[in-house]
Amino acid sequence: MILAPTRELAIQIAKECEALKHHSREYQVLTVYGGKPIDDQTYALRRGVDIFVGTTGRVKDHIERKNFDFSSLKYAVLDEADRMLDMGFKEDVETIMGTIKSAGPQNVQTLMFSATVPYWVQQIAREFLKQGYGFIDLVKDLKKKTAKCIQHLAINCPYQNREAALADILTCYGGGQTIIFCGQKKEANQIKLSDKIKKDIEVIHGDIGQREREIALEKFKTKKCDVLIATDVASRGLDIPGVDLVVQVEPPKDAETYIHRSGRTARAGRSGVCITFYTLK
């Protein structure tokens, strides 16, 4: 079982699992998340799957419908563990992990992955991983968590000037593909409708239907649009190698979010630029 905080990340993880298939070892992969018919997922679960990837809300739905049999579970994985254990998801994760424990599978290994692991995440992780707790750090230098090949820039930009500034930046830096991060869905919509930005733009956030989000991401990945405007649904885990520029229209609330947002560029050995707008306030 692999739990992910967003539908987009769950879909990407499932695709990676499918890509690992070999002719000598066939297995069934199922992705469960909201916005898709639950009956089809129920039928697949009852037939039996080897790997299932899901968001916590839909996994809880299946637990309540008694569609899961955890008695043979071997691995439970939390991807983007810091996001999964914050106040928005912690209760759901506790419910799911409690259900697994009560099902009584033998020797379940629990793994948590994240590019950023604040101290509070380690404290909560110890609660879930009481036996055999171990911490593996592949970052090492905590002062340089962002990729070395990202150029970080900041611009003092008044709120009312952000659309004009974005247009200029996309002209100067946006020769390739760009992700623009907004803190609010309303702001993302406003920027998309701006007459100052002369680029093909797609938007994804929580109020956009799942099918539309998948289409928008696919267009961006296949370079049929130049600019993706997103809330933090696109900041975690999404691997789009061709992103050259990330723009944040305001600083995020914490350093971890900055690291994840900026990390959407400079992937697979490439270089990239991350520009953050700020005000004196």
C-alpha positions as a printed Julia matrix, in Angstrom:
281×3 Matrix{Float64}:
   0.0     0.0     0.0
   1.33    3.41   -0.98
  -0.39    6.55    0.32
   0.09    9.91   -1.4
  -1.23   13.4    -0.52
  -2.53   14.3    -4.0
  -4.27   12.53   -6.86
  -1.61   13.68   -9.32
   1.17   12.13   -7.26
  -0.8     8.9    -6.76
  -1.22    8.58  -10.54
   2.49    9.19  -11.12
   3.52    6.6    -8.51
   1.21    4.02  -10.1
   2.75    4.7   -13.52
   6.21    4.1   -12.07
   5.03    0.81  -10.55
   3.62   -0.23  -13.93
   6.91    0.68  -15.62
   8.8    -1.72  -13.32
   6.91   -4.74  -14.62
   9.01   -7.44  -16.21
   7.91  -10.3   -18.43
   8.9   -12.8   -15.77
   6.92  -11.06  -13.01
   3.45   -9.76  -13.77
   1.47   -8.03  -11.01
  -1.65   -5.94  -10.65
  -1.46   -2.23   -9.78
  -4.54   -0.25   -8.75
  -4.82    3.49   -8.12
  -7.66    4.72   -5.89
  -8.57    8.4    -5.5
 -11.63   10.6    -5.5
 -13.23   11.8    -8.7
 -13.32    8.3   -10.22
 -16.16    5.74   -9.94
 -15.7     3.8    -6.71
 -17.51    0.7    -8.04
 -14.76   -0.04  -10.59
 -12.14    0.24   -7.85
 -14.21   -2.01   -5.58
 -14.42   -4.7    -8.28
 -10.65   -4.6    -8.83
  -9.92   -4.81   -5.09
 -12.19   -7.8    -4.64
 -10.48   -9.59   -7.53
  -7.15   -8.91   -5.81
  -4.23   -6.57   -6.48
  -0.53   -6.69   -5.64
   0.11   -2.96   -5.29
  -2.43   -0.28   -4.57
  -1.73    3.43   -4.51
  -4.23    5.89   -3.09
  -5.12    9.16   -1.45
  -6.23    8.92    2.15
  -9.83   10.02    1.6
 -10.6     7.34   -0.97
  -8.68    4.68    0.96
 -10.85    5.47    4.01
 -13.97    5.15    1.81
 -12.89    1.64    0.82
 -12.12    0.72    4.42
 -15.62    1.82    5.48
 -17.08   -0.31    2.66
 -14.95   -3.25    3.84
 -13.29   -3.54    0.43
  -9.76   -4.01    1.81
  -8.28   -7.19    3.23
  -5.07   -6.14    4.97
  -4.27   -9.57    6.41
  -1.58  -10.27    3.78
  -0.13   -6.75    3.62
   3.69   -6.67    3.52
   4.55   -2.99    3.0
   2.88    0.29    3.95
   4.45    3.39    2.37
   3.78    7.08    3.06
   5.12    9.26    0.28
   5.72   12.95    1.06
   5.6    11.98    4.73
   5.79   15.53    6.09
   2.64   16.45    4.16
   0.93   13.18    5.09
   1.57   13.72    8.8
   0.52   17.36    9.06
  -2.82   18.29   10.6
  -4.67   17.94    7.3
  -3.87   14.25    6.85
  -2.65   12.9    10.21
  -6.09   11.77   11.4
  -6.75    9.87    8.16
  -3.32    8.25    8.28
  -3.88    7.2    11.91
  -7.24    5.64   10.94
  -5.7     3.69    8.04
  -2.67    2.52   10.04
  -4.94    1.55   12.93
  -7.07   -0.54   10.58
  -3.96   -2.31    9.28
  -2.82   -3.05   12.83
  -6.19   -4.46   13.81
  -6.18   -6.7    10.7
  -3.14   -8.44   12.14
  -0.82   -8.89    9.13
   2.58  -10.31   10.04
   5.85   -8.36    9.67
   4.51   -5.26    7.89
   7.33   -2.9     7.0
   6.34    0.79    7.15
   8.36    3.29    5.12
   8.09    7.07    4.97
   9.68    9.17    2.22
  10.14   12.92    1.97
  12.66   15.41    0.6
  12.14   17.45    3.76
  11.87   15.9     7.21
  11.39   18.55    9.93
  11.98   17.51   13.55
   8.24   17.22   14.25
   7.89   14.68   11.43
  10.61   12.54   12.97
   8.77   12.68   16.31
   5.48   11.53   14.75
   7.28    8.93   12.64
   8.58    7.34   15.82
   4.97    6.83   16.92
   4.18    4.89   13.73
   7.52    3.07   13.56
   7.9     1.92   17.16
   9.78   -1.24   16.21
  13.0    -0.98   14.28
  12.87    2.77   13.73
  15.64    4.01   11.45
  16.36    7.31    9.71
  18.22    7.37    6.39
  19.43   10.8     5.25
  20.39   11.19    1.58
  20.49   15.01    1.79
  23.38   15.21    4.28
  24.05   18.96    4.07
  20.95   20.43    5.69
  22.01   23.97    4.77
  21.78   23.14    1.05
  18.53   21.25    0.68
  17.7    22.8    -2.69
  19.32   21.46   -5.86
  22.73   22.97   -6.57
  21.86   23.72  -10.21
  18.92   26.07   -9.38
  19.5    29.83   -9.58
  17.42   31.5    -6.86
  16.18   35.05   -7.44
  13.78   37.3    -5.5
  11.93   40.37   -6.75
  10.29   43.06   -4.64
   6.98   43.22   -6.51
   3.84   45.0    -5.23
   0.76   42.79   -5.44
  -0.98   44.97   -8.02
   2.03   44.7   -10.36
   2.42   40.94  -10.3
   0.7    40.2   -13.63
   2.79   42.76  -15.53
   5.94   41.46  -13.81
   5.02   37.88  -14.7
   4.58   38.85  -18.34
   8.06   40.43  -18.4
   9.67   37.48  -16.63
   8.1    34.98  -19.01
   9.48   37.02  -21.9
  13.0    37.16  -20.41
  13.31   33.73  -18.75
  10.42   31.65  -20.04
  11.93   30.24  -23.21
  11.0    26.76  -22.05
   8.28   25.58  -19.69
   7.25   27.44  -16.56
   5.3    26.59  -13.4
   3.75   29.52  -11.52
   2.8    28.78   -7.9
  -0.02   30.65   -6.2
  -1.18   30.42   -2.61
  -4.89   30.58   -3.51
  -7.11   29.06   -6.2
  -8.74   32.43   -6.91
  -5.37   34.0    -7.63
  -4.44   31.17  -10.01
  -7.64   31.76  -11.97
  -7.04   35.51  -12.11
  -3.54   35.09  -13.54
  -4.78   32.66  -16.19
  -7.34   35.23  -17.36
  -4.83   38.1   -17.44
  -4.56   39.8   -20.82
  -0.93   40.72  -20.09
   0.45   37.16  -20.4
   0.68   36.04  -24.01
   1.34   32.34  -23.44
  -0.61   29.1   -23.63
  -1.65   28.52  -20.01
  -3.21   25.65  -18.06
  -4.35   25.78  -14.42
  -4.65   23.04  -11.81
  -5.99   23.35   -8.27
  -8.43   21.62   -5.94
 -11.6    23.12   -7.43
 -10.87   21.83  -10.94
 -12.31   18.42  -11.8
  -9.98   15.42  -11.82
 -10.38   14.76  -15.55
  -9.58   18.41  -16.37
  -6.54   18.31  -14.08
  -5.22   15.2   -15.81
  -5.71   16.78  -19.23
  -3.96   20.0   -18.14
  -0.97   18.09  -16.73
  -0.71   15.93  -19.83
  -0.72   19.02  -22.08
   2.05   20.54  -19.99
   4.13   17.37  -19.91
   3.84   16.95  -23.68
   4.72   20.66  -24.22
   1.37   21.53  -25.75
   1.24   24.48  -23.35
   4.09   26.63  -22.02
   2.84   27.68  -18.59
   1.21   25.76  -15.74
  -0.36   27.8   -12.94
  -0.9    25.76   -9.81
  -1.47   25.73   -6.09
   0.59   23.31   -4.02
  -1.13   20.3    -5.61
   1.77   20.47   -8.11
   4.57   21.14   -5.62
   5.06   17.58   -4.42
   6.67   14.72   -6.27
   5.58   15.54   -9.81
   8.46   14.7   -12.12
   8.32   16.89  -15.24
  11.91   17.04  -16.57
  11.46   19.98  -18.97
  10.6    22.74  -16.46
  13.14   25.58  -16.82
  11.5    28.22  -14.63
   9.5    28.27  -11.4
   7.83   31.49  -10.24
   6.25   31.92   -6.81
   3.94   34.94   -6.72
   4.48   35.21   -2.96
   6.84   33.5    -0.52
   5.49   30.21    0.88
   4.74   29.85    4.58
   7.7    27.59    5.35
  11.11   26.6     4.02
  10.0    23.05    3.23
   7.35   24.27    0.77
   9.96   26.49   -0.9
  12.25   23.49   -1.33
   9.49   21.39   -2.91
   8.25   24.16   -5.21
  11.7    25.16   -6.43
  12.51   21.49   -6.93
  10.07   21.27   -9.84
  12.89   22.71  -11.97
  16.49   21.53  -12.45
  15.45   17.87  -12.65
  17.39   15.0   -14.23
  20.66   16.93  -14.22
  19.28   20.06  -15.86
  19.64   23.61  -14.58
  16.77   25.95  -13.74
  15.68   29.25  -12.25
  13.34   29.89   -9.3
  12.0    33.44   -8.9
  10.01   34.51   -5.84
   7.96   37.7    -5.59
   7.87   39.41   -2.22
   6.74   42.68   -0.68
   8.19   44.52    2.28
   5.14   43.39    4.26
